[in-house]
Amino acid sequence: MRFLRRVREDLSAGENLELYVTALLSLTLAVLGALDVADGEVLSAAILATLALLAGSLLGSRRQVADLAAQMRARSQGEVSAQDFFSTDKPDVVQQVHGARDIRIVGVTLARTLRNLIDELEHRAVAGALVKVALIDPDTTAPAEAARRSTMPDRPEVYQNRLRPSIDLLRDLVEKPGVDGRVEVRFLPFVPAFGLVLLDPQRSHGITYVDVYSHSSASGDAVFTLRPGRDGHWYEHFHGEFERVWASGRPADSSDGFPAVPSV
């Protein structure tokens, strides 16, 4: 049953088709030969065709193995192309947040990030996850600094306007029933050099996304992904960077429309 299930899965996914065709042809030829239904010339031609199909399959498999080996050698020698290393987005982040117990986010206004993740952040916080979010402080020079780095250097109000819906979403989030103080927000007096999304950073299955911010460009940011087992030193480096950025921010409090921060 397990074999038949595997065959069905392969056929549904269009995988290993040439091997199944070869096996079916071989079985058919064996049956025809045993029953003496086909003459020798037909069987010989069919056998040669089957061998040709099998050889083509083996060549394809060898090419895949060779390409994979070449990629692994390139990675070990630091020859990975930027196209393979960087991406322009975090396509799986919503699904990855879905199972996270420790979620940490740093960014400038986080307008798109929070818009995409806010429902999932609420679900995770209610389920007991810790959520930490840091973004720039609208009451400092940070919005003007962000504008100077953007394509609108003389319009800091653009960044102040972008911050408002993010702050409103966070205010609403911290007051949701069941969240119970598991969402922490901090404001940064500077523009961070990069954006971060850390998911379960202290666990073996953790993942970190790093956004490399562009300067005076509307072409979009480059994103790369770090994992603890694969990227040891740099994974720990950006984990530490989050902690340093977080320590530099001020906790959101009643003056920002958030619940008062408990005194220690």
C-alpha positions as protocol buffer text, in pm:
chain_id: "A"
residue {
  index: 1
  type: MET
  ca { x: 0 y: 0 z: 0 }
}
residue {
  index: 2
  type: ARG
  ca { x: 283 y: 239 z: 82 }
}
residue {
  index: 3
  type: PHE
  ca { x: 441 y: 168 z: -258 }
}
residue {
  index: 4
  type: LEU
  ca { x: 115 y: 229 z: -443 }
}
residue {
  index: 5
  type: ARG
  ca { x: 60 y: 552 z: -250 }
}
residue {
  index: 6
  type: ARG
  ca { x: 410 y: 669 z: -344 }
}
residue {
  index: 7
  type: VAL
  ca { x: 344 y: 584 z: -710 }
}
residue {
  index: 8
  type: ARG
  ca { x: 19 y: 780 z: -703 }
}
residue {
  index: 9
  type: GLU
  ca { x: 193 y: 1082 z: -546 }
}
residue {
  index: 10
  type: ASP
  ca { x: 472 y: 1074 z: -805 }
}
residue {
  index: 11
  type: LEU
  ca { x: 228 y: 1050 z: -1095 }
}
residue {
  index: 12
  type: SER
  ca { x: 14 y: 1334 z: -956 }
}
residue {
  index: 13
  type: ALA
  ca { x: 324 y: 1553 z: -924 }
}
residue {
  index: 14
  type: GLY
  ca { x: 463 y: 1450 z: -1263 }
}
residue {
  index: 15
  type: GLU
  ca { x: 780 y: 1308 z: -1107 }
}
residue {
  index: 16
  type: ASN
  ca { x: 983 y: 1001 z: -1219 }
}
residue {
  index: 17
  type: LEU
  ca { x: 749 y: 947 z: -1513 }
}
residue {
  index: 18
  type: GLU
  ca { x: 1023 y: 804 z: -1737 }
}
residue {
  index: 19
  type: LEU
  ca { x: 1109 y: 542 z: -1475 }
}
residue {
  index: 20
  type: TYR
  ca { x: 747 y: 427 z: -1445 }
}
residue {
  index: 21
  type: VAL
  ca { x: 715 y: 412 z: -1825 }
}
residue {
  index: 22
  type: THR
  ca { x: 1035 y: 204 z: -1845 }
}
residue {
  index: 23
  type: ALA
  ca { x: 912 y: -32 z: -1575 }
}
residue {
  index: 24
  type: LEU
  ca { x: 573 y: -71 z: -1748 }
}
residue {
  index: 25
  type: LEU
  ca { x: 734 y: -139 z: -2087 }
}
residue {
  index: 26
  type: SER
  ca { x: 972 y: -392 z: -1936 }
}
residue {
  index: 27
  type: LEU
  ca { x: 686 y: -574 z: -1764 }
}
residue {
  index: 28
  type: THR
  ca { x: 480 y: -570 z: -2084 }
}
residue {
  index: 29
  type: LEU
  ca { x: 770 y: -712 z: -2287 }
}
residue {
  index: 30
  type: ALA
  ca { x: 827 y: -983 z: -2030 }
}
residue {
  index: 31
  type: VAL
  ca { x: 462 y: -1086 z: -2045 }
}
residue {
  index: 32
  type: LEU
  ca { x: 454 y: -1080 z: -2425 }
}
residue {
  index: 33
  type: GLY
  ca { x: 770 y: -1289 z: -2442 }
}
residue {
  index: 34
  type: ALA
  ca { x: 642 y: -1541 z: -2190 }
}
residue {
  index: 35
  type: LEU
  ca { x: 312 y: -1581 z: -2377 }
}
residue {
  index: 36
  type: ASP
  ca { x: 489 y: -1594 z: -2714 }
}
residue {
  index: 37
  type: VAL
  ca { x: 251 y: -1326 z: -2844 }
}
residue {
  index: 38
  type: ALA
  ca { x: 512 y: -1113 z: -3025 }
}
residue {
  index: 39
  type: ASP
  ca { x: 787 y: -1239 z: -3255 }
}
residue {
  index: 40
  type: GLY
  ca { x: 1156 y: -1194 z: -3180 }
}
residue {
  index: 41
  type: GLU
  ca { x: 1209 y: -892 z: -3406 }
}
residue {
  index: 42
  type: VAL
  ca { x: 931 y: -693 z: -3241 }
}
residue {
  index: 43
  type: LEU
  ca { x: 1054 y: -784 z: -2894 }
}
residue {
  index: 44
  type: SER
  ca { x: 1412 y: -690 z: -2985 }
}
residue {
  index: 45
  type: ALA
  ca { x: 1306 y: -350 z: -3117 }
}
residue {
  index: 46
  type: ALA
  ca { x: 1092 y: -288 z: -2812 }
}
residue {
  index: 47
  type: ILE
  ca { x: 1375 y: -390 z: -2580 }
}
residue {
  index: 48
  type: LEU
  ca { x: 1615 y: -149 z: -2756 }
}
residue {
  index: 49
  type: ALA
  ca { x: 1358 y: 131 z: -2726 }
}
residue {
  index: 50
  type: THR
  ca { x: 1319 y: 56 z: -2355 }
}
residue {
  index: 51
  type: LEU
  ca { x: 1695 y: 60 z: -2305 }
}
residue {
  index: 52
  type: ALA
  ca { x: 1715 y: 394 z: -2486 }
}
residue {
  index: 53
  type: LEU
  ca { x: 1447 y: 538 z: -2260 }
}
residue {
  index: 54
  type: LEU
  ca { x: 1628 y: 406 z: -1953 }
}
residue {
  index: 55
  type: ALA
  ca { x: 1958 y: 554 z: -2075 }
}
residue {
  index: 56
  type: GLY
  ca { x: 1792 y: 892 z: -2125 }
}
residue {
  index: 57
  type: SER
  ca { x: 1653 y: 877 z: -1775 }
}
residue {
  index: 58
  type: LEU
  ca { x: 1995 y: 795 z: -1630 }
}
residue {
  index: 59
  type: LEU
  ca { x: 2158 y: 1079 z: -1822 }
}
residue {
  index: 60
  type: GLY
  ca { x: 1898 y: 1321 z: -1689 }
}
residue {
  index: 61
  type: SER
  ca { x: 1955 y: 1201 z: -1332 }
}
residue {
  index: 62
  type: ARG
  ca { x: 2332 y: 1231 z: -1369 }
}
residue {
  index: 63
  type: ARG
  ca { x: 2294 y: 1585 z: -1503 }
}
residue {
  index: 64
  type: GLN
  ca { x: 2079 y: 1681 z: -1203 }
}
residue {
  index: 65
  type: VAL
  ca { x: 2334 y: 1533 z: -963 }
}
residue {
  index: 66
  type: ALA
  ca { x: 2618 y: 1713 z: -1144 }
}
residue {
  index: 67
  type: ASP
  ca { x: 2434 y: 2046 z: -1132 }
}
residue {
  index: 68
  type: LEU
  ca { x: 2359 y: 2001 z: -762 }
}
residue {
  index: 69
  type: ALA
  ca { x: 2723 y: 1914 z: -690 }
}
residue {
  index: 70
  type: ALA
  ca { x: 2836 y: 2223 z: -882 }
}
residue {
  index: 71
  type: GLN
  ca { x: 2600 y: 2441 z: -679 }
}
residue {
  index: 72
  type: MET
  ca { x: 2728 y: 2294 z: -354 }
}
residue {
  index: 73
  type: ARG
  ca { x: 3091 y: 2352 z: -458 }
}
residue {
  index: 74
  type: ALA
  ca { x: 3008 y: 2711 z: -552 }
}
residue {
  index: 75
  type: ARG
  ca { x: 2845 y: 2770 z: -214 }
}
residue {
  index: 76
  type: SER
  ca { x: 3140 y: 2624 z: -26 }
}
residue {
  index: 77
  type: GLN
  ca { x: 3380 y: 2847 z: -224 }
}
residue {
  index: 78
  type: GLY
  ca { x: 3173 y: 3163 z: -180 }
}
residue {
  index: 79
  type: GLU
  ca { x: 3075 y: 3174 z: -547 }
}
residue {
  index: 80
  type: VAL
  ca { x: 2697 y: 3192 z: -506 }
}
residue {
  index: 81
  type: SER
  ca { x: 2543 y: 3450 z: -737 }
}
residue {
  index: 82
  type: ALA
  ca { x: 2359 y: 3746 z: -591 }
}
residue {
  index: 83
  type: GLN
  ca { x: 2051 y: 3631 z: -784 }
}
residue {
  index: 84
  type: ASP
  ca { x: 2051 y: 3308 z: -582 }
}
residue {
  index: 85
  type: PHE
  ca { x: 2134 y: 3476 z: -250 }
}
residue {
  index: 86
  type: PHE
  ca { x: 1900 y: 3776 z: -248 }
}
residue {
  index: 87
  type: SER
  ca { x: 1526 y: 3795 z: -305 }
}
residue {
  index: 88
  type: THR
  ca { x: 1288 y: 4086 z: -332 }
}
residue {
  index: 89
  type: ASP
  ca { x: 1036 y: 3970 z: -73 }
}
residue {
  index: 90
  type: LYS
  ca { x: 955 y: 3725 z: 206 }
}
residue {
  index: 91
  type: PRO
  ca { x: 690 y: 3511 z: 34 }
}
residue {
  index: 92
  type: ASP
  ca { x: 647 y: 3250 z: 310 }
}
residue {
  index: 93
  type: VAL
  ca { x: 665 y: 3476 z: 614 }
}
residue {
  index: 94
  type: VAL
  ca { x: 292 y: 3464 z: 696 }
}
residue {
  index: 95
  type: GLN
  ca { x: 296 y: 3083 z: 706 }
}
residue {
  index: 96
  type: GLN
  ca { x: 618 y: 3084 z: 908 }
}
residue {
  index: 97
  type: VAL
  ca { x: 477 y: 3330 z: 1162 }
}
residue {
  index: 98
  type: HIS
  ca { x: 180 y: 3096 z: 1201 }
}
residue {
  index: 99
  type: GLY
  ca { x: 379 y: 2850 z: 1413 }
}
residue {
  index: 100
  type: ALA
  ca { x: 627 y: 3087 z: 1581 }
}
residue {
  index: 101
  type: ARG
  ca { x: 648 y: 3135 z: 1957 }
}
residue {
  index: 102
  type: ASP
  ca { x: 896 y: 3424 z: 1951 }
}
residue {
  index: 103
  type: ILE
  ca { x: 844 y: 3697 z: 1689 }
}
residue {
  index: 104
  type: ARG
  ca { x: 1071 y: 4003 z: 1665 }
}
residue {
  index: 105
  type: ILE
  ca { x: 1041 y: 4274 z: 1401 }
}
residue {
  index: 106
  type: VAL
  ca { x: 1247 y: 4588 z: 1328 }
}
residue {
  index: 107
  type: GLY
  ca { x: 1182 y: 4837 z: 1051 }
}
residue {
  index: 108
  type: VAL
  ca { x: 1128 y: 5198 z: 952 }
}
residue {
  index: 109
  type: THR
  ca { x: 749 y: 5240 z: 930 }
}
residue {
  index: 110
  type: LEU
  ca { x: 661 y: 4870 z: 885 }
}
residue {
  index: 111
  type: ALA
  ca { x: 352 y: 4979 z: 696 }
}
residue {
  index: 112
  type: ARG
  ca { x: 336 y: 4681 z: 459 }
}
residue {
  index: 113
  type: THR
  ca { x: 481 y: 4430 z: 706 }
}
residue {
  index: 114
  type: LEU
  ca { x: 220 y: 4503 z: 974 }
}
residue {
  index: 115
  type: ARG
  ca { x: -61 y: 4520 z: 723 }
}
residue {
  index: 116
  type: ASN
  ca { x: 29 y: 4169 z: 603 }
}
residue {
  index: 117
  type: LEU
  ca { x: 100 y: 4016 z: 944 }
}
residue {
  index: 118
  type: ILE
  ca { x: -129 y: 4190 z: 1191 }
}
residue {
  index: 119
  type: ASP
  ca { x: -397 y: 3918 z: 1200 }
}
residue {
  index: 120
  type: GLU
  ca { x: -139 y: 3644 z: 1243 }
}
residue {
  index: 121
  type: LEU
  ca { x: 43 y: 3842 z: 1512 }
}
residue {
  index: 122
  type: GLU
  ca { x: -282 y: 3866 z: 1707 }
}
residue {
  index: 123
  type: HIS
  ca { x: -345 y: 3493 z: 1676 }
}
residue {
  index: 124
  type: ARG
  ca { x: 7 y: 3409 z: 1789 }
}
residue {
  index: 125
  type: ALA
  ca { x: -1 y: 3650 z: 2085 }
}
residue {
  index: 126
  type: VAL
  ca { x: -336 y: 3512 z: 2202 }
}
residue {
  index: 127
  type: ALA
  ca { x: -184 y: 3163 z: 2172 }
}
residue {
  index: 128
  type: GLY
  ca { x: 98 y: 3265 z: 2405 }
}
residue {
  index: 129
  type: ALA
  ca { x: 371 y: 3384 z: 2167 }
}
residue {
  index: 130
  type: LEU
  ca { x: 592 y: 3682 z: 2251 }
}
residue {
  index: 131
  type: VAL
  ca { x: 585 y: 3962 z: 1992 }
}
residue {
  index: 132
  type: LYS
  ca { x: 835 y: 4250 z: 1985 }
}
residue {
  index: 133
  type: VAL
  ca { x: 807 y: 4531 z: 1730 }
}
residue {
  index: 134
  type: ALA
  ca { x: 1042 y: 4830 z: 1689 }
}
residue {
  index: 135
  type: LEU
  ca { x: 989 y: 5115 z: 1441 }
}
residue {
  index: 136
  type: ILE
  ca { x: 1103 y: 5475 z: 1414 }
}
residue {
  index: 137
  type: ASP
  ca { x: 978 y: 5739 z: 1659 }
}
residue {
  index: 138
  type: PRO
  ca { x: 751 y: 5997 z: 1491 }
}
residue {
  index: 139
  type: ASP
  ca { x: 840 y: 6253 z: 1759 }
}
residue {
  index: 140
  type: THR
  ca { x: 1214 y: 6256 z: 1680 }
}
residue {
  index: 141
  type: THR
  ca { x: 1426 y: 6348 z: 1379 }
}
residue {
  index: 142
  type: ALA
  ca { x: 1399 y: 5989 z: 1252 }
}
residue {
  index: 143
  type: PRO
  ca { x: 1122 y: 6064 z: 994 }
}
residue {
  index: 144
  type: ALA
  ca { x: 1336 y: 6345 z: 849 }
}
residue {
  index: 145
  type: GLU
  ca { x: 1635 y: 6112 z: 838 }
}
residue {
  index: 146
  type: ALA
  ca { x: 1428 y: 5845 z: 663 }
}
residue {
  index: 147
  type: ALA
  ca { x: 1313 y: 6104 z: 408 }
}
residue {
  index: 148
  type: ARG
  ca { x: 1671 y: 6209 z: 336 }
}
residue {
  index: 149
  type: ARG
  ca { x: 1756 y: 5848 z: 255 }
}
residue {
  index: 150
  type: SER
  ca { x: 1453 y: 5812 z: 30 }
}
residue {
  index: 151
  type: THR
  ca { x: 1345 y: 5951 z: -306 }
}
residue {
  index: 152
  type: MET
  ca { x: 1160 y: 6233 z: -119 }
}
residue {
  index: 153
  type: PRO
  ca { x: 1439 y: 6400 z: 80 }
}
residue {
  index: 154
  type: ASP
  ca { x: 1241 y: 6715 z: 161 }
}
residue {
  index: 155
  type: ARG
  ca { x: 917 y: 6550 z: 275 }
}
residue {
  index: 156
  type: PRO
  ca { x: 951 y: 6400 z: 624 }
}
residue {
  index: 157
  type: GLU
  ca { x: 574 y: 6426 z: 662 }
}
residue {
  index: 158
  type: VAL
  ca { x: 542 y: 6132 z: 424 }
}
residue {
  index: 159
  type: TYR
  ca { x: 707 y: 5907 z: 681 }
}
residue {
  index: 160
  type: GLN
  ca { x: 505 y: 6054 z: 964 }
}
residue {
  index: 161
  type: ASN
  ca { x: 190 y: 5974 z: 766 }
}
residue {
  index: 162
  type: ARG
  ca { x: 311 y: 5620 z: 698 }
}
residue {
  index: 163
  type: LEU
  ca { x: 376 y: 5568 z: 1068 }
}
residue {
  index: 164
  type: ARG
  ca { x: 24 y: 5658 z: 1177 }
}
residue {
  index: 165
  type: PRO
  ca { x: -157 y: 5346 z: 1047 }
}
residue {
  index: 166
  type: SER
  ca { x: 125 y: 5124 z: 1178 }
}
residue {
  index: 167
  type: ILE
  ca { x: 99 y: 5276 z: 1524 }
}
residue {
  index: 168
  type: ASP
  ca { x: -281 y: 5248 z: 1514 }
}
residue {
  index: 169
  type: LEU
  ca { x: -254 y: 4878 z: 1428 }
}
residue {
  index: 170
  type: LEU
  ca { x: -10 y: 4822 z: 1713 }
}
residue {
  index: 171
  type: ARG
  ca { x: -226 y: 5014 z: 1962 }
}
residue {
  index: 172
  type: ASP
  ca { x: -520 y: 4799 z: 1864 }
}
residue {
  index: 173
  type: LEU
  ca { x: -310 y: 4483 z: 1884 }
}
residue {
  index: 174
  type: VAL
  ca { x: -182 y: 4537 z: 2238 }
}
residue {
  index: 175
  type: GLU
  ca { x: -536 y: 4592 z: 2363 }
}
residue {
  index: 176
  type: LYS
  ca { x: -687 y: 4283 z: 2201 }
}
residue {
  index: 177
  type: PRO
  ca { x: -854 y: 4040 z: 2445 }
}
residue {
  index: 178
  type: GLY
  ca { x: -620 y: 3758 z: 2535 }
}
residue {
  index: 179
  type: VAL
  ca { x: -299 y: 3934 z: 2433 }
}
residue {
  index: 180
  type: ASP
  ca { x: -221 y: 4008 z: 2798 }
}
residue {
  index: 181
  type: GLY
  ca { x: 100 y: 4205 z: 2760 }
}
residue {
  index: 182
  type: ARG
  ca { x: 270 y: 3964 z: 2521 }
}
residue {
  index: 183
  type: VAL
  ca { x: 311 y: 4236 z: 2257 }
}
residue {
  index: 184
  type: GLU
  ca { x: 587 y: 4491 z: 2321 }
}
residue {
  index: 185
  type: VAL
  ca { x: 644 y: 4801 z: 2109 }
}
residue {
  index: 186
  type: ARG
  ca { x: 944 y: 5031 z: 2103 }
}
residue {
  index: 187
  type: PHE
  ca { x: 1021 y: 5352 z: 1916 }
}
residue {
  index: 188
  type: LEU
  ca { x: 1364 y: 5418 z: 1769 }
}
residue {
  index: 189
  type: PRO
  ca { x: 1524 y: 5766 z: 1761 }
}
residue {
  index: 190
  type: PHE
  ca { x: 1715 y: 5669 z: 1445 }
}
residue {
  index: 191
  type: VAL
  ca { x: 1654 y: 5489 z: 1116 }
}
residue {
  index: 192
  type: PRO
  ca { x: 1779 y: 5129 z: 1142 }
}
residue {
  index: 193
  type: ALA
  ca { x: 2035 y: 5029 z: 881 }
}
residue {
  index: 194
  type: PHE
  ca { x: 1830 y: 4720 z: 789 }
}
residue {
  index: 195
  type: GLY
  ca { x: 1496 y: 4559 z: 858 }
}
residue {
  index: 196
  type: LEU
  ca { x: 1465 y: 4236 z: 1054 }
}
residue {
  index: 197
  type: VAL
  ca { x: 1208 y: 3965 z: 1104 }
}
residue {
  index: 198
  type: LEU
  ca { x: 1325 y: 3702 z: 1354 }
}
residue {
  index: 199
  type: LEU
  ca { x: 1110 y: 3396 z: 1413 }
}
residue {
  index: 200
  type: ASP
  ca { x: 1201 y: 3172 z: 1706 }
}
residue {
  index: 201
  type: PRO
  ca { x: 1562 y: 3298 z: 1692 }
}
residue {
  index: 202
  type: GLN
  ca { x: 1678 y: 3086 z: 1987 }
}
residue {
  index: 203
  type: ARG
  ca { x: 1547 y: 2757 z: 1849 }
}
residue {
  index: 204
  type: SER
  ca { x: 1707 y: 2518 z: 1604 }
}
residue {
  index: 205
  type: HIS
  ca { x: 1431 y: 2573 z: 1347 }
}
residue {
  index: 206
  type: GLY
  ca { x: 1452 y: 2953 z: 1371 }
}
residue {
  index: 207
  type: ILE
  ca { x: 1471 y: 3181 z: 1069 }
}
residue {
  index: 208
  type: THR
  ca { x: 1579 y: 3542 z: 1022 }
}
residue {
  index: 209
  type: TYR
  ca { x: 1495 y: 3770 z: 730 }
}
residue {
  index: 210
  type: VAL
  ca { x: 1721 y: 4072 z: 671 }
}
residue {
  index: 211
  type: ASP
  ca { x: 1606 y: 4362 z: 449 }
}
residue {
  index: 212
  type: VAL
  ca { x: 1896 y: 4562 z: 307 }
}
residue {
  index: 213
  type: TYR
  ca { x: 1749 y: 4911 z: 272 }
}
residue {
  index: 214
  type: SER
  ca { x: 1808 y: 5102 z: -49 }
}
residue {
  index: 215
  type: HIS
  ca { x: 1936 y: 5461 z: -55 }
}
residue {
  index: 216
  type: SER
  ca { x: 1746 y: 5717 z: -263 }
}
residue {
  index: 217
  type: SER
  ca { x: 1607 y: 5440 z: -482 }
}
residue {
  index: 218
  type: ALA
  ca { x: 1259 y: 5313 z: -553 }
}
residue {
  index: 219
  type: SER
  ca { x: 1380 y: 4981 z: -694 }
}
residue {
  index: 220
  type: GLY
  ca { x: 1298 y: 4790 z: -375 }
}
residue {
  index: 221
  type: ASP
  ca { x: 1503 y: 4632 z: -100 }
}
residue {
  index: 222
  type: ALA
  ca { x: 1714 y: 4319 z: -119 }
}
residue {
  index: 223
  type: VAL
  ca { x: 1619 y: 4044 z: 127 }
}
residue {
  index: 224
  type: PHE
  ca { x: 1828 y: 3751 z: 243 }
}
residue {
  index: 225
  type: THR
  ca { x: 1748 y: 3463 z: 477 }
}
residue {
  index: 226
  type: LEU
  ca { x: 1952 y: 3319 z: 763 }
}
residue {
  index: 227
  type: ARG
  ca { x: 1913 y: 2989 z: 946 }
}
residue {
  index: 228
  type: PRO
  ca { x: 2101 y: 2878 z: 1260 }
}
residue {
  index: 229
  type: GLY
  ca { x: 2240 y: 2546 z: 1136 }
}
residue {
  index: 230
  type: ARG
  ca { x: 2353 y: 2686 z: 802 }
}
residue {
  index: 231
  type: ASP
  ca { x: 2462 y: 3041 z: 881 }
}
residue {
  index: 232
  type: GLY
  ca { x: 2589 y: 3008 z: 1240 }
}
residue {
  index: 233
  type: HIS
  ca { x: 2802 y: 3321 z: 1291 }
}
residue {
  index: 234
  type: TRP
  ca { x: 2590 y: 3556 z: 1081 }
}
residue {
  index: 235
  type: TYR
  ca { x: 2268 y: 3418 z: 1224 }
}
residue {
  index: 236
  type: GLU
  ca { x: 2395 y: 3500 z: 1573 }
}
residue {
  index: 237
  type: HIS
  ca { x: 2526 y: 3837 z: 1453 }
}
residue {
  index: 238
  type: PHE
  ca { x: 2183 y: 3959 z: 1340 }
}
residue {
  index: 239
  type: HIS
  ca { x: 2022 y: 3811 z: 1650 }
}
residue {
  index: 240
  type: GLY
  ca { x: 2260 y: 4033 z: 1848 }
}
residue {
  index: 241
  type: GLU
  ca { x: 2184 y: 4329 z: 1621 }
}
residue {
  index: 242
  type: PHE
  ca { x: 1816 y: 4300 z: 1708 }
}
residue {
  index: 243
  type: GLU
  ca { x: 1899 y: 4306 z: 2078 }
}
residue {
  index: 244
  type: ARG
  ca { x: 2116 y: 4615 z: 2038 }
}
residue {
  index: 245
  type: VAL
  ca { x: 1854 y: 4798 z: 1834 }
}
residue {
  index: 246
  type: TRP
  ca { x: 1582 y: 4699 z: 2080 }
}
residue {
  index: 247
  type: ALA
  ca { x: 1787 y: 4825 z: 2374 }
}
residue {
  index: 248
  type: SER
  ca { x: 1824 y: 5162 z: 2198 }
}
residue {
  index: 249
  type: GLY
  ca { x: 1449 y: 5217 z: 2164 }
}
residue {
  index: 250
  type: ARG
  ca { x: 1208 y: 5361 z: 2415 }
}
residue {
  index: 251
  type: PRO
  ca { x: 905 y: 5157 z: 2523 }
}
residue {
  index: 252
  type: ALA
  ca { x: 573 y: 5281 z: 2387 }
}
residue {
  index: 253
  type: ASP
  ca { x: 367 y: 5425 z: 2675 }
}
residue {
  index: 254
  type: SER
  ca { x: 55 y: 5623 z: 2753 }
}
residue {
  index: 255
  type: SER
  ca { x: 196 y: 5935 z: 2585 }
}
residue {
  index: 256
  type: ASP
  ca { x: 186 y: 5739 z: 2258 }
}
residue {
  index: 257
  type: GLY
  ca { x: -166 y: 5609 z: 2319 }
}
residue {
  index: 258
  type: PHE
  ca { x: -47 y: 5271 z: 2448 }
}
residue {
  index: 259
  type: PRO
  ca { x: -113 y: 5122 z: 2792 }
}
residue {
  index: 260
  type: ALA
  ca { x: 121 y: 5255 z: 3056 }
}
residue {
  index: 261
  type: VAL
  ca { x: 446 y: 5060 z: 3091 }
}
residue {
  index: 262
  type: PRO
  ca { x: 453 y: 4887 z: 3432 }
}
residue {
  index: 263
  type: SER
  ca { x: 721 y: 5025 z: 3660 }
}
residue {
  index: 264
  type: VAL
  ca { x: 991 y: 4774 z: 3750 }
}
